[in-house]
Amino acid sequence: MISERSYPYATVLPVMLVVALFTVYPLLHSVYLSLHENVLTRPLDNDFVGLQNFREVVTGYYFWRSLWSTAVFAVMAVAAVTLYGLGVALLLNQVVLGSALLKVVVLLPWAIPAVISGIIWRWIFDGDYGVLNGLLLVTGIVDRYVPWMSQPFSARLCMTVAHVWKQGPLAAVFLLAALQVIPAELYDAARIDGAGRWHGFRFVTLPYLKATLALVLIYETIVAVATFDLVYVMTGGGPADATAIIGWYAYTEIFRFLNLGHGAALAIILGGLLLGLVLVYLRALRAEEA
């Protein structure tokens, strides 16, 4: 018989074992790989090399190039997703005809797998037969097909649009839930005091949304920095490494150059980078609350 004192531990133990199996063990194994030489073309060489893998990837040209590409894409994607989610949430918060159906339509892209989403947008932005080029050509905005995915800035912009279409609905749902708990009396009091829509948004809505906005920023930053599937499907890291973010760099080290040590080192660096960004967000939020 399980005693009353040990019952809580017994109920939590299966979950902890699953977490250890699928989270703790892969993490520890990645640390092991990063500290050893693991190149599949030399399977018998498995020597301990310490921090050599980290030193080799950090001092390489592609690491800093991928870090810059990651930063540019993350800034564009997080800003766009947050603004899109806030705008859609404000729109859906209004009582209009068909708002329930509109909520379902807005949320639908989030339910589509990321790979399928990337394939859809790759077809839309294709420079030879893309839907976007067809529409622009028919309306007379352009006189020939534009190779959207062949220029660094436009390729990043295309990826950002695809990312917003996929991730924006979730941000909108979070912010809509926060909007719906704001007391209506606060807006009434603001109108009585002569505040317009902008002042009501600034002094009533935004203070109530700060915690949710912080959650959206943290989550979307993690998703943007760790993005891989859109790069794999849409651009393959090109053109000129403009979309070769750090997750793609880790993939190429493992599956193209067959260097598990370098790939594991990059994965750990990426995890540390994400942890640092989350801590910065949380510190800024605590400072704002103080």
Phi and psi in degrees as GROMACS dihedral restraints (atoms count N, CA, C in turn):
[ dihedral_restraints ]
;  ai    aj    ak    al  type     phi  dphi    fc
    3     4     5     6     1   -86.5    20    10
    4     5     6     7     1   125.8    20    10
    6     7     8     9     1   -69.8    20    10
    7     8     9    10     1   161.3    20    10
    9    10    11    12     1   -63.3    20    10
   10    11    12    13     1   -31.2    20    10
   12    13    14    15     1   -72.6    20    10
   13    14    15    16     1   -36.3    20    10
   15    16    17    18     1   -92.4    20    10
   16    17    18    19     1    -6.0    20    10
   18    19    20    21     1   -60.2    20    10
   19    20    21    22     1   -45.7    20    10
   21    22    23    24     1   -58.6    20    10
   22    23    24    25     1   -39.8    20    10
   24    25    26    27     1   -67.3    20    10
   25    26    27    28     1   -36.7    20    10
   27    28    29    30     1   -67.3    20    10
   28    29    30    31     1   -34.6    20    10
   30    31    32    33     1   -74.7    20    10
   31    32    33    34     1   -30.5    20    10
   33    34    35    36     1   -83.3    20    10
   34    35    36    37     1   -24.5    20    10
   36    37    38    39     1   -56.8    20    10
   37    38    39    40     1   -46.1    20    10
   39    40    41    42     1   -58.9    20    10
   40    41    42    43     1   -40.1    20    10
   42    43    44    45     1   -64.9    20    10
   43    44    45    46     1   -42.8    20    10
   45    46    47    48     1   -64.1    20    10
   46    47    48    49     1   -35.6    20    10
   48    49    50    51     1   -66.2    20    10
   49    50    51    52     1   -41.1    20    10
   51    52    53    54     1   -64.2    20    10
   52    53    54    55     1   -43.5    20    10
   54    55    56    57     1   -62.3    20    10
   55    56    57    58     1   -43.1    20    10
   57    58    59    60     1   -63.5    20    10
   58    59    60    61     1   -37.9    20    10
   60    61    62    63     1   -69.0    20    10
   61    62    63    64     1   -42.7    20    10
   63    64    65    66     1  -101.0    20    10
   64    65    66    67     1    -6.0    20    10
   66    67    68    69     1  -124.9    20    10
   67    68    69    70     1   -56.9    20    10
   69    70    71    72     1   -68.1    20    10
   70    71    72    73     1   -47.4    20    10
   72    73    74    75     1   -62.0    20    10
   73    74    75    76     1   -47.8    20    10
   75    76    77    78     1   -60.0    20    10
   76    77    78    79     1   -35.3    20    10
   78    79    80    81     1   -65.1    20    10
   79    80    81    82     1   -47.0    20    10
   81    82    83    84     1   -64.7    20    10
   82    83    84    85     1   -36.9    20    10
   84    85    86    87     1   -68.3    20    10
   85    86    87    88     1   -35.5    20    10
   87    88    89    90     1   -64.9    20    10
   88    89    90    91     1   -40.3    20    10
   90    91    92    93     1   -62.2    20    10
   91    92    93    94     1   -41.4    20    10
   93    94    95    96     1   -61.3    20    10
   94    95    96    97     1   -46.3    20    10
   96    97    98    99     1   -62.2    20    10
   97    98    99   100     1   -38.5    20    10
   99   100   101   102     1   -68.9    20    10
  100   101   102   103     1   -21.3    20    10
  102   103   104   105     1   -97.4    20    10
  103   104   105   106     1     2.1    20    10
  105   106   107   108     1  -127.8    20    10
  106   107   108   109     1   158.5    20    10
  108   109   110   111     1   -81.1    20    10
  109   110   111   112     1   116.4    20    10
  111   112   113   114     1  -135.3    20    10
  112   113   114   115     1    87.7    20    10
  114   115   116   117     1  -116.5    20    10
  115   116   117   118     1   121.7    20    10
  117   118   119   120     1   -66.5    20    10
  118   119   120   121     1   -20.8    20    10
  120   121   122   123     1   -76.0    20    10
  121   122   123   124     1   -13.3    20    10
  123   124   125   126     1  -129.3    20    10
  124   125   126   127     1    71.9    20    10
  126   127   128   129     1   -66.9    20    10
  127   128   129   130     1   -20.5    20    10
  129   130   131   132     1   -85.9    20    10
  130   131   132   133     1   -14.9    20    10
  132   133   134   135     1   -90.2    20    10
  133   134   135   136     1   105.2    20    10
  135   136   137   138     1  -135.6    20    10
  136   137   138   139     1    46.4    20    10
  138   139   140   141     1   -78.1    20    10
  139   140   141   142     1   153.1    20    10
  141   142   143   144     1   -74.0    20    10
  142   143   144   145     1   124.9    20    10
  144   145   146   147     1  -120.6    20    10
  145   146   147   148     1     5.3    20    10
  147   148   149   150     1    64.9    20    10
  148   149   150   151     1  -128.3    20    10
  150   151   152   153     1   -93.7    20    10
  151   152   153   154     1    17.4    20    10
  153   154   155   156     1   -63.0    20    10
  154   155   156   157     1   -40.0    20    10
  156   157   158   159     1   -61.6    20    10
  157   158   159   160     1   -42.0    20    10
  159   160   161   162     1   -63.7    20    10
  160   161   162   163     1   -42.6    20    10
  162   163   164   165     1   -64.6    20    10
  163   164   165   166     1   -39.7    20    10
  165   166   167   168     1   -68.7    20    10
  166   167   168   169     1   -40.7    20    10
  168   169   170   171     1   -74.7    20    10
  169   170   171   172     1   -35.2    20    10
  171   172   173   174     1   -71.1    20    10
  172   173   174   175     1   -35.7    20    10
  174   175   176   177     1   -84.1    20    10
  175   176   177   178     1    -2.7    20    10
  177   178   179   180     1   -82.3    20    10
  178   179   180   181     1   156.2    20    10
  180   181   182   183     1   -65.6    20    10
  181   182   183   184     1   -41.0    20    10
  183   184   185   186     1   -68.1    20    10
  184   185   186   187     1   -26.7    20    10
  186   187   188   189     1   -64.1    20    10
  187   188   189   190     1   -50.5    20    10
  189   190   191   192     1   -69.3    20    10
  190   191   192   193     1   -33.0    20    10
  192   193   194   195     1   -65.1    20    10
  193   194   195   196     1   -43.7    20    10
  195   196   197   198     1   -69.1    20    10
  196   197   198   199     1   -33.5    20    10
  198   199   200   201     1   -64.9    20    10
  199   200   201   202     1   -41.0    20    10
  201   202   203   204     1   -65.8    20    10
  202   203   204   205     1   -44.6    20    10
  204   205   206   207     1   -61.7    20    10
  205   206   207   208     1   -38.9    20    10
  207   208   209   210     1   -64.0    20    10
  208   209   210   211     1   -44.2    20    10
  210   211   212   213     1   -63.6    20    10
  211   212   213   214     1   -44.1    20    10
  213   214   215   216     1   -63.2    20    10
  214   215   216   217     1   -47.3    20    10
  216   217   218   219     1   -65.1    20    10
  217   218   219   220     1   -40.4    20    10
  219   220   221   222     1   -63.7    20    10
  220   221   222   223     1   -42.8    20    10
  222   223   224   225     1   -63.1    20    10
  223   224   225   226     1   -47.4    20    10
  225   226   227   228     1   -62.6    20    10
  226   227   228   229     1   -45.9    20    10
  228   229   230   231     1   -69.9    20    10
  229   230   231   232     1   -45.6    20    10
  231   232   233   234     1   -66.1    20    10
  232   233   234   235     1   -43.6    20    10
  234   235   236   237     1   -62.8    20    10
  235   236   237   238     1   -44.4    20    10
  237   238   239   240     1   -66.7    20    10
  238   239   240   241     1   -43.6    20    10
  240   241   242   243     1   -64.3    20    10
  241   242   243   244     1   -42.0    20    10
  243   244   245   246     1   -64.9    20    10
  244   245   246   247     1   -46.2    20    10
  246   247   248   249     1   -65.4    20    10
  247   248   249   250     1   -42.2    20    10
  249   250   251   252     1   -62.5    20    10
  250   251   252   253     1   -47.6    20    10
  252   253   254   255     1   -61.7    20    10
  253   254   255   256     1   -40.2    20    10
  255   256   257   258     1   -67.3    20    10
  256   257   258   259     1   -43.5    20    10
  258   259   260   261     1   -63.4    20    10
  259   260   261   262     1   -44.5    20    10
  261   262   263   264     1   -66.1    20    10
  262   263   264   265     1   -38.8    20    10
  264   265   266   267     1   -64.5    20    10
  265   266   267   268     1   -41.5    20    10
  267   268   269   270     1   -64.1    20    10
  268   269   270   271     1   -37.3    20    10
  270   271   272   273     1   -67.7    20    10
  271   272   273   274     1   -46.1    20    10
  273   274   275   276     1   -70.6    20    10
  274   275   276   277     1   -21.3    20    10
  276   277   278   279     1   -72.9    20    10
  277   278   279   280     1   -15.5    20    10
  279   280   281   282     1   -78.8    20    10
  280   281   282   283     1   143.0    20    10
  282   283   284   285     1   -84.3    20    10
  283   284   285   286     1    99.9    20    10
  285   286   287   288     1  -129.3    20    10
  286   287   288   289     1   163.1    20    10
  288   289   290   291     1   -66.6    20    10
  289   290   291   292     1   129.4    20    10
  291   292   293   294     1    80.4    20    10
  292   293   294   295     1    16.8    20    10
  294   295   296   297     1   -65.9    20    10
  295   296   297   298     1   -32.2    20    10
  297   298   299   300     1   -65.3    20    10
  298   299   300   301     1   -43.9    20    10
  300   301   302   303     1   -66.2    20    10
  301   302   303   304     1   -37.3    20    10
  303   304   305   306     1   -63.5    20    10
  304   305   306   307     1   -36.5    20    10
  306   307   308   309     1   -62.6    20    10
  307   308   309   310     1   -41.6    20    10
  309   310   311   312     1   -64.7    20    10
  310   311   312   313     1   -43.2    20    10
  312   313   314   315     1   -63.7    20    10
  313   314   315   316     1   -41.0    20    10
  315   316   317   318     1   -66.3    20    10
  316   317   318   319     1   -37.8    20    10
  318   319   320   321     1   -77.6    20    10
  319   320   321   322     1   -19.1    20    10
  321   322   323   324     1   -56.9    20    10
  322   323   324   325     1   -44.3    20    10
  324   325   326   327     1   -58.3    20    10
  325   326   327   328     1   -30.0    20    10
  327   328   329   330     1   -66.9    20    10
  328   329   330   331     1   -26.3    20    10
  330   331   332   333     1   -81.1    20    10
  331   332   333   334     1   -12.0    20    10
  333   334   335   336     1   -81.5    20    10
  334   335   336   337     1   133.2    20    10
  336   337   338   339     1   -56.2    20    10
  337   338   339   340     1   147.4    20    10
  339   340   341   342     1   -61.7    20    10
  340   341   342   343     1   -37.2    20    10
  342   343   344   345     1   -64.6    20    10
  343   344   345   346     1   -43.9    20    10
  345   346   347   348     1   -63.2    20    10
  346   347   348   349     1   -41.2    20    10
  348   349   350   351     1   -59.9    20    10
  349   350   351   352     1   -43.3    20    10
  351   352   353   354     1   -63.4    20    10
  352   353   354   355     1   -39.5    20    10
  354   355   356   357     1   -65.1    20    10
  355   356   357   358     1   -41.0    20    10
  357   358   359   360     1   -59.7    20    10
  358   359   360   361     1   -47.5    20    10
  360   361   362   363     1   -74.4    20    10
  361   362   363   364     1   -26.8    20    10
  363   364   365   366     1   -65.4    20    10
  364   365   366   367     1   -40.5    20    10
  366   367   368   369     1   -65.9    20    10
  367   368   369   370     1   -39.1    20    10
  369   370   371   372     1   -64.1    20    10
  370   371   372   373     1   -41.9    20    10
  372   373   374   375     1   -93.1    20    10
  373   374   375   376     1     5.2    20    10
  375   376   377   378     1   -58.7    20    10
  376   377   378   379     1   137.7    20    10
  378   379   380   381     1   -78.0    20    10
  379   380   381   382     1   -10.3    20    10
  381   382   383   384     1  -106.6    20    10
  382   383   384   385     1   -40.6    20    10
  384   385   386   387     1  -137.9    20    10
  385   386   387   388     1    21.3    20    10
  387   388   389   390     1   -67.0    20    10
  388   389   390   391     1   148.8    20    10
  390   391   392   393     1   -64.7    20    10
  391   392   393   394     1   -40.1    20    10
  393   394   395   396     1   -61.1    20    10
  394   395   396   397     1   -46.4    20    10
  396   397   398   399     1   -61.5    20    10
  397   398   399   400     1   -39.6    20    10
  399   400   401   402     1   -61.1    20    10
  400   401   402   403     1   -44.6    20    10
  402   403   404   405     1   -65.4    20    10
  403   404   405   406     1   -43.7    20    10
  405   406   407   408     1   -65.0    20    10
  406   407   408   409     1   -35.7    20    10
  408   409   410   411     1   -70.2    20    10
  409   410   411   412     1   -41.1    20    10
  411   412   413   414     1   -65.6    20    10
  412   413   414   415     1   -39.8    20    10
  414   415   416   417     1   -80.9    20    10
  415   416   417   418     1    -4.9    20    10
  417   418   419   420     1    82.4    20    10
  418   419   420   421     1     9.7    20    10
  420   421   422   423     1   -71.5    20    10
  421   422   423   424     1   -35.4    20    10
  423   424   425   426     1  -125.4    20    10
  424   425   426   427     1   156.2    20    10
  426   427   428   429     1  -104.6    20    10
  427   428   429   430     1    -2.9    20    10
  429   430   431   432     1  -156.3    20    10
  430   431   432   433     1   162.7    20    10
  432   433   434   435     1   -64.7    20    10
  433   434   435   436     1   138.7    20    10
  435   436   437   438     1  -102.4    20    10
  436   437   438   439     1   127.9    20    10
  438   439   440   441     1   -79.7    20    10
  439   440   441   442     1    80.6    20    10
  441   442   443   444     1   -58.7    20    10
  442   443   444   445     1   -36.7    20    10
  444   445   446   447     1   -88.8    20    10
  445   446   447   448     1     7.8    20    10
  447   448   449   450     1  -104.9    20    10
  448   449   450   451     1    -2.1    20    10
  450   451   452   453     1  -117.3    20    10
  451   452   453   454     1   139.0    20    10
  453   454   455   456     1   -55.1    20    10
  454   455   456   457     1   -49.6    20    10
  456   457   458   459     1   -67.4    20    10
  457   458   459   460     1   -46.2    20    10
  459   460   461   462     1   -66.5    20    10
  460   461   462   463     1   -32.3    20    10
  462   463   464   465     1   -65.8    20    10
  463   464   465   466     1   -42.8    20    10
  465   466   467   468     1   -63.6    20    10
  466   467   468   469     1   -38.6    20    10
  468   469   470   471     1   -65.9    20    10
  469   470   471   472     1   -40.7    20    10
  471   472   473   474     1   -62.5    20    10
  472   473   474   475     1   -42.9    20    10
  474   475   476   477     1   -63.9    20    10
  475   476   477   478     1   -37.8    20    10
  477   478   479   480     1   -64.9    20    10
  478   479   480   481     1   -42.4    20    10
  480   481   482   483     1   -60.5    20    10
  481   482   483   484     1   -46.0    20    10
  483   484   485   486     1   -62.8    20    10
  484   485   486   487     1   -38.6    20    10
  486   487   488   489     1   -66.4    20    10
  487   488   489   490     1   -42.1    20    10
  489   490   491   492     1   -65.0    20    10
  490   491   492   493     1   -41.1    20    10
  492   493   494   495     1   -61.7    20    10
  493   494   495   496     1   -34.3    20    10
  495   496   497   498     1   -83.3    20    10
  496   497   498   499     1   -42.6    20    10
  498   499   500   501     1   -97.8    20    10
  499   500   501   502     1   -21.2    20    10
  501   502   503   504     1   -58.1    20    10
  502   503   504   505     1   -41.6    20    10
  504   505   506   507     1   -57.5    20    10
  505   506   507   508     1   -38.5    20    10
  507   508   509   510     1   -65.7    20    10
  508   509   510   511     1   -42.8    20    10
  510   511   512   513     1   -61.7    20    10
  511   512   513   514     1   -39.3    20    10
  513   514   515   516     1   -63.8    20    10
  514   515   516   517     1   -40.1    20    10
  516   517   518   519     1   -65.6    20    10
  517   518   519   520     1   -44.1    20    10
  519   520   521   522     1   -58.2    20    10
  520   521   522   523     1   -49.6    20    10
  522   523   524   525     1   -70.0    20    10
  523   524   525   526     1   -34.1    20    10
  525   526   527   528     1   -64.1    20    10
  526   527   528   529     1   -40.5    20    10
  528   529   530   531     1   -62.1    20    10
  529   530   531   532     1   -38.0    20    10
  531   532   533   534     1   -69.6    20    10
  532   533   534   535     1   -37.6    20    10
  534   535   536   537     1   -64.8    20    10
  535   536   537   538     1   -35.0    20    10
  537   538   539   540     1   -76.6    20    10
  538   539   540   541     1    -7.9    20    10
  540   541   542   543     1  -102.7    20    10
  541   542   543   544     1     2.6    20    10
  543   544   545   546     1   -76.3    20    10
  544   545   546   547     1   126.0    20    10
  546   547   548   549     1   -61.3    20    10
  547   548   549   550     1   132.2    20    10
  549   550   551   552     1   -65.5    20    10
  550   551   552   553     1   -23.5    20    10
  552   553   554   555     1   -62.7    20    10
  553   554   555   556     1   -29.0    20    10
  555   556   557   558     1   -66.3    20    10
  556   557   558   559     1   -39.8    20    10
  558   559   560   561     1   -68.5    20    10
  559   560   561   562     1   -37.3    20    10
  561   562   563   564     1   -63.7    20    10
  562   563   564   565     1   -43.2    20    10
  564   565   566   567     1   -64.7    20    10
  565   566   567   568     1   -37.9    20    10
  567   568   569   570     1   -65.2    20    10
  568   569   570   571     1   -39.7    20    10
  570   571   572   573     1   -66.7    20    10
  571   572   573   574     1   -38.2    20    10
  573   574   575   576     1   -62.6    20    10
  574   575   576   577     1   -37.2    20    10
  576   577   578   579     1   -77.7    20    10
  577   578   579   580     1     1.6    20    10
  579   580   581   582     1    91.2    20    10
  580   581   582   583     1    11.4    20    10
  582   583   584   585     1   -78.5    20    10
  583   584   585   586     1   137.6    20    10
  585   586   587   588     1   -86.9    20    10
  586   587   588   589     1  -169.4    20    10
  588   589   590   591     1   -62.5    20    10
  589   590   591   592     1   -42.7    20    10
  591   592   593   594     1   -65.0    20    10
  592   593   594   595     1   -45.8    20    10
  594   595   596   597     1   -67.4    20    10
  595   596   597   598     1   -34.8    20    10
  597   598   599   600     1   -63.9    20    10
  598   599   600   601     1   -40.4    20    10
  600   601   602   603     1   -66.4    20    10
  601   602   603   604     1   -41.6    20    10
  603   604   605   606     1   -71.3    20    10
  604   605   606   607     1   -42.6    20    10
  606   607   608   609     1  -101.7    20    10
  607   608   609   610     1   -11.0    20    10
  609   610   611   612     1  -114.9    20    10
  610   611   612   613     1   -53.6    20    10
  612   613   614   615     1   -71.1    20    10
  613   614   615   616     1   -52.5    20    10
  615   616   617   618     1   -59.1    20    10
  616   617   618   619     1   -44.4    20    10
  618   619   620   621     1   -58.6    20    10
  619   620   621   622     1   -34.5    20    10
  621   622   623   624     1   -75.9    20    10
  622   623   624   625     1   -21.2    20    10
  624   625   626   627     1   -93.4    20    10
  625   626   627   628     1    -3.4    20    10
  627   628   629   630     1   -59.3    20    10
  628   629   630   631     1   -47.0    20    10
  630   631   632   633     1   -64.5    20    10
  631   632   633   634     1   -42.7    20    10
  633   634   635   636     1   -68.4    20    10
  634   635   636   637     1   -39.7    20    10
  636   637   638   639     1   -61.3    20    10
  637   638   639   640     1   -39.4    20    10
  639   640   641   642     1   -62.8    20    10
  640   641   642   643     1   -42.3    20    10
  642   643   644   645     1   -62.2    20    10
  643   644   645   646     1   -43.8    20    10
  645   646   647   648     1   -63.8    20    10
  646   647   648   649     1   -43.1    20    10
  648   649   650   651     1   -62.7    20    10
  649   650   651   652     1   -43.6    20    10
  651   652   653   654     1   -64.1    20    10
  652   653   654   655     1   -49.1    20    10
  654   655   656   657     1   -63.9    20    10
  655   656   657   658     1   -46.0    20    10
  657   658   659   660     1   -69.7    20    10
  658   659   660   661     1   -31.0    20    10
  660   661   662   663     1   -64.8    20    10
  661   662   663   664     1   -44.1    20    10
  663   664   665   666     1   -60.6    20    10
  664   665   666   667     1   -45.7    20    10
  666   667   668   669     1   -64.8    20    10
  667   668   669   670     1   -43.2    20    10
  669   670   671   672     1   -66.4    20    10
  670   671   672   673     1   -45.0    20    10
  672   673   674   675     1   -66.9    20    10
  673   674   675   676     1   -35.3    20    10
  675   676   677   678     1   -92.4    20    10
  676   677   678   679     1    10.2    20    10
  678   679   680   681     1   -61.4    20    10
  679   680   681   682     1   133.5    20    10
  681   682   683   684     1  -135.7    20    10
  682   683   684   685     1   -43.5    20    10
  684   685   686   687     1   -63.3    20    10
  685   686   687   688     1   -39.4    20    10
  687   688   689   690     1   -64.1    20    10
  688   689   690   691     1   -39.7    20    10
  690   691   692   693     1   -64.7    20    10
  691   692   693   694     1   -43.7    20    10
  693   694   695   696     1   -62.0    20    10
  694   695   696   697     1   -42.3    20    10
  696   697   698   699     1   -83.3    20    10
  697   698   699   700     1   -40.5    20    10
  699   700   701   702     1   -91.0    20    10
  700   701   702   703     1   -46.8    20    10
  702   703   704   705     1  -122.8    20    10
  703   704   705   706     1   -24.1    20    10
  705   706   707   708     1    64.1    20    10
  706   707   708   709     1    27.0    20    10
  708   709   710   711     1    89.3    20    10
  709   710   711   712     1   -13.3    20    10
  711   712   713   714     1   -90.4    20    10
  712   713   714   715     1  -176.1    20    10
  714   715   716   717     1   -82.4    20    10
  715   716   717   718     1   146.2    20    10
  717   718   719   720     1    54.0    20    10
  718   719   720   721     1    40.0    20    10
  720   721   722   723     1    62.1    20    10
  721   722   723   724     1    20.1    20    10
  723   724   725   726     1   -67.0    20    10
  724   725   726   727     1   -30.1    20    10
  726   727   728   729     1  -113.6    20    10
  727   728   729   730     1    15.8    20    10
  729   730   731   732     1   -82.1    20    10
  730   731   732   733     1    75.3    20    10
  732   733   734   735     1   -74.2    20    10
  733   734   735   736     1   173.7    20    10
  735   736   737   738     1   -64.9    20    10
  736   737   738   739     1   -31.2    20    10
  738   739   740   741     1   -64.1    20    10
  739   740   741   742     1   -37.9    20    10
  741   742   743   744     1   -68.0    20    10
  742   743   744   745     1   -37.2    20    10
  744   745   746   747     1   -61.8    20    10
  745   746   747   748     1   -43.2    20    10
  747   748   749   750     1   -63.7    20    10
  748   749   750   751     1   -39.4    20    10
  750   751   752   753     1   -61.7    20    10
  751   752   753   754     1   -46.3    20    10
  753   754   755   756     1   -65.1    20    10
  754   755   756   757     1   -35.8    20    10
  756   757   758   759     1   -63.9    20    10
  757   758   759   760     1   -37.7    20    10
  759   760   761   762     1   -82.8    20    10
  760   761   762   763     1   -49.2    20    10
  762   763   764   765     1   -97.7    20    10
  763   764   765   766     1   -15.0    20    10
  765   766   767   768     1  -105.4    20    10
  766   767   768   769     1   -45.9    20    10
  768   769   770   771     1   -94.6    20    10
  769   770   771   772     1    -5.4    20    10
  771   772   773   774     1    58.0    20    10
  772   773   774   775     1    33.0    20    10
  774   775   776   777     1  -105.5    20    10
  775   776   777   778     1    94.7    20    10
  777   778   779   780     1   -69.0    20    10
  778   779   780   781     1   -31.6    20    10
  780   781   782   783     1   -64.6    20    10
  781   782   783   784     1   -46.6    20    10
  783   784   785   786     1   -64.7    20    10
  784   785   786   787     1   -41.7    20    10
  786   787   788   789     1   -62.8    20    10
  787   788   789   790     1   -42.3    20    10
  789   790   791   792     1   -66.2    20    10
  790   791   792   793     1   -38.5    20    10
  792   793   794   795     1   -63.3    20    10
  793   794   795   796     1   -42.5    20    10
  795   796   797   798     1   -65.2    20    10
  796   797   798   799     1   -37.9    20    10
  798   799   800   801     1   -64.2    20    10
  799   800   801   802     1   -40.3    20    10
  801   802   803   804     1   -68.1    20    10
  802   803   804   805     1   -40.1    20    10
  804   805   806   807     1   -62.0    20    10
  805   806   807   808     1   -41.9    20    10
  807   808   809   810     1   -62.8    20    10
  808   809   810   811     1   -42.8    20    10
  810   811   812   813     1   -62.2    20    10
  811   812   813   814     1   -41.9    20    10
  813   814   815   816     1   -64.8    20    10
  814   815   816   817     1   -38.4    20    10
  816   817   818   819     1   -62.6    20    10
  817   818   819   820     1   -45.1    20    10
  819   820   821   822     1   -64.2    20    10
  820   821   822   823     1   -40.9    20    10
  822   823   824   825     1   -62.4    20    10
  823   824   825   826     1   -41.7    20    10
  825   826   827   828     1   -62.8    20    10
  826   827   828   829     1   -41.5    20    10
  828   829   830   831     1   -64.5    20    10
  829   830   831   832     1   -41.0    20    10
  831   832   833   834     1   -62.9    20    10
  832   833   834   835     1   -42.3    20    10
  834   835   836   837     1   -64.1    20    10
  835   836   837   838     1   -37.8    20    10
  837   838   839   840     1   -63.5    20    10
  838   839   840   841     1   -45.0    20    10
  840   841   842   843     1   -59.6    20    10
  841   842   843   844     1   -48.0    20    10
  843   844   845   846     1   -65.2    20    10
  844   845   846   847     1   -37.8    20    10
  846   847   848   849     1   -66.1    20    10
  847   848   849   850     1   -41.3    20    10
  849   850   851   852     1   -64.5    20    10
  850   851   852   853     1   -38.4    20    10
  852   853   854   855     1   -66.1    20    10
  853   854   855   856     1   -42.4    20    10
  855   856   857   858     1   -65.5    20    10
  856   857   858   859     1   -38.8    20    10
  858   859   860   861     1   -64.0    20    10
  859   860   861   862     1   -39.1    20    10
  861   862   863   864     1   -65.5    20    10
  862   863   864   865     1   -41.3    20    10
  864   865   866   867     1   -66.3    20    10
  865   866   867   868     1   -38.2    20    10
